[in-house]
Amino acid sequence: MKKNQKIMEKVKKVLNREVIFYLIFGVLSTIINLGSFYILNTLLSVNENLANFIAIILAVLFAYFTNKDLVFHSEVKTFKDKIIQFLKFMSGRAFTLAVEFFGGLLLFKIPIPNMITKTFLTVIVVILNYFISKYFAFNSKSKDK
C-alpha cells in the first residue's frame, strides 16, 4: 500500500490544477488552431501557409487571455508590468510560431495529409508553450510585481 500511496502522491503533484487547466485550455486553443486552419484551407481554399499563420494568431490570442487569468493567475498590477508580461508571452509565442510556421513550410511538402502535419506541429508547440509560459512569461518573478 505504501508504494501505491507514493505513486499516487507523485501523480497528484504532476496533475496539479495548473497543469490540468493548461491542458484544458491547450486543447481549446488547439481546437481553435486546427478548426481555423481547416475552415480557411479546406472550406475557403486559402493557401495552407496563410491559413496556418492566421490559425496560429487566433489560437495565440485565446491562449494569452486564458493563460493569464485562468491558468497562471497573473497578479501583476502596474500597466508597465502588464505590458512587459504581454510582450514576454508574445515573444515566447513568436518563437513557437516560427517553429510551427517553418515546420509547416518543410512538412507540408511531404506526402502526408496537411491535417496530420498540422496536428503534429500543434502538439509540439503546445508542449513548448507550457514551459515558456510557466518559466518565462508568467513566472513567479512576474507575479511578485
C-alpha positions as CSV (number, residue, x, y, z in Angstrom):
1,M,0.0,0.0,0.0
2,K,2.8,2.5,0.8
3,K,4.2,2.1,-2.7
4,N,0.8,2.8,-4.2
5,Q,0.4,5.9,-2.0
6,K,3.8,7.2,-3.1
7,I,2.8,6.7,-6.7
8,M,-0.5,8.5,-6.2
9,E,1.3,11.4,-4.5
10,K,3.6,11.8,-7.4
11,V,0.6,11.7,-9.8
12,K,-1.2,14.4,-7.8
13,K,1.9,16.6,-7.9
14,V,2.2,16.2,-11.7
15,L,-1.5,16.7,-12.3
16,N,-2.0,19.8,-10.3
17,R,-4.7,22.3,-11.0
18,E,-2.4,24.5,-13.2
19,V,-1.4,21.6,-15.4
20,I,-5.0,20.4,-15.8
21,F,-6.2,23.9,-16.6
22,Y,-3.3,24.4,-19.0
23,L,-4.2,21.1,-20.8
24,I,-7.9,22.1,-21.0
25,F,-7.2,25.5,-22.4
26,G,-4.4,24.0,-24.6
27,V,-7.0,21.6,-26.1
28,L,-9.4,24.5,-26.7
29,S,-6.6,26.6,-28.2
30,T,-5.6,23.6,-30.4
31,I,-9.3,23.3,-31.5
32,I,-9.3,26.9,-32.4
33,N,-6.0,26.5,-34.3
34,L,-7.0,23.3,-36.1
35,G,-10.6,24.4,-36.7
36,S,-9.5,27.8,-38.1
37,F,-6.9,26.1,-40.3
38,Y,-9.5,23.6,-41.6
39,I,-12.1,26.3,-42.4
40,L,-9.6,28.5,-44.1
41,N,-7.6,25.9,-46.0
42,T,-10.3,23.2,-46.8
43,L,-13.5,25.1,-46.9
44,L,-12.3,28.5,-48.2
45,S,-9.3,27.3,-50.2
46,V,-6.9,29.7,-48.6
47,N,-3.3,28.8,-49.2
48,E,-2.1,26.4,-46.4
49,N,0.7,28.7,-45.3
50,L,-1.5,31.7,-44.9
51,A,-4.3,29.6,-43.3
52,N,-1.7,28.2,-40.9
53,F,-0.5,31.7,-40.0
54,I,-4.0,33.1,-39.3
55,A,-4.9,30.0,-37.3
56,I,-1.8,30.4,-35.1
57,I,-2.6,34.1,-34.4
58,L,-6.2,33.3,-33.4
59,A,-5.0,30.5,-31.1
60,V,-2.3,32.7,-29.5
61,L,-4.8,35.4,-28.6
62,F,-7.1,32.9,-27.0
63,A,-4.2,31.3,-25.2
64,Y,-2.9,34.7,-23.8
65,F,-6.1,35.6,-22.1
66,T,-6.8,32.1,-20.7
67,N,-3.3,31.5,-19.5
68,K,-3.0,35.0,-17.9
69,D,-6.3,34.8,-16.0
70,L,-7.2,31.1,-15.6
71,V,-4.1,29.0,-15.7
72,F,-1.2,31.0,-14.2
73,H,-3.3,33.6,-12.4
74,S,-1.2,36.6,-13.2
75,E,-1.1,39.1,-10.4
76,V,0.9,41.9,-12.0
77,K,-0.6,45.2,-11.1
78,T,1.0,48.1,-13.0
79,F,0.3,48.9,-16.6
80,K,4.1,48.7,-17.3
81,D,4.3,45.2,-15.8
82,K,1.3,44.0,-17.7
83,I,2.8,45.3,-20.9
84,I,6.1,43.5,-20.1
85,Q,4.3,40.3,-19.3
86,F,2.3,40.5,-22.5
87,L,5.5,41.1,-24.5
88,K,7.2,38.1,-22.8
89,F,4.2,36.0,-23.6
90,M,4.1,37.2,-27.2
91,S,7.8,36.8,-27.7
92,G,7.5,33.2,-26.5
93,R,4.6,32.6,-28.9
94,A,6.6,34.3,-31.7
95,F,9.3,31.7,-31.1
96,T,6.8,28.8,-31.3
97,L,5.0,30.5,-34.2
98,A,8.3,30.3,-36.1
99,V,8.8,26.7,-35.1
100,E,5.3,25.9,-36.3
101,F,5.3,28.1,-39.4
102,F,8.7,26.9,-40.7
103,G,7.9,23.4,-39.7
104,G,4.8,23.7,-41.9
105,L,6.9,25.1,-44.8
106,L,9.0,22.0,-44.7
107,L,6.5,19.3,-43.7
108,F,3.6,20.4,-45.9
109,K,5.8,19.3,-48.8
110,I,6.0,15.7,-47.8
111,P,3.2,13.3,-48.9
112,I,1.3,13.3,-45.6
113,P,-2.2,14.9,-45.3
114,N,-2.0,18.5,-44.2
115,M,-4.2,17.9,-41.2
116,I,-1.8,15.2,-39.8
117,T,1.2,17.5,-40.3
118,K,-0.7,20.4,-38.7
119,T,-1.7,18.3,-35.7
120,F,1.8,17.0,-35.2
121,L,3.2,20.6,-35.3
122,T,0.5,21.8,-32.9
123,V,1.3,19.1,-30.3
124,I,5.0,20.1,-30.3
125,V,4.0,23.8,-30.0
126,V,1.6,23.2,-27.1
127,I,4.3,21.5,-25.1
128,L,6.9,24.2,-25.8
129,N,4.3,26.9,-24.9
130,Y,3.6,25.4,-21.4
131,F,7.3,25.7,-20.4
132,I,7.7,29.1,-22.0
133,S,4.6,30.4,-20.2
134,K,5.4,28.9,-16.9
135,Y,9.1,29.8,-16.7
136,F,9.3,32.9,-18.8
137,A,6.0,34.9,-19.3
138,F,4.1,34.1,-16.1
139,N,6.9,33.1,-13.7
140,S,6.9,33.9,-10.0
141,K,9.1,37.0,-10.6
142,S,6.4,38.4,-12.8
143,K,3.7,37.6,-10.2
144,D,5.6,39.4,-7.4
145,K,5.3,42.8,-9.0
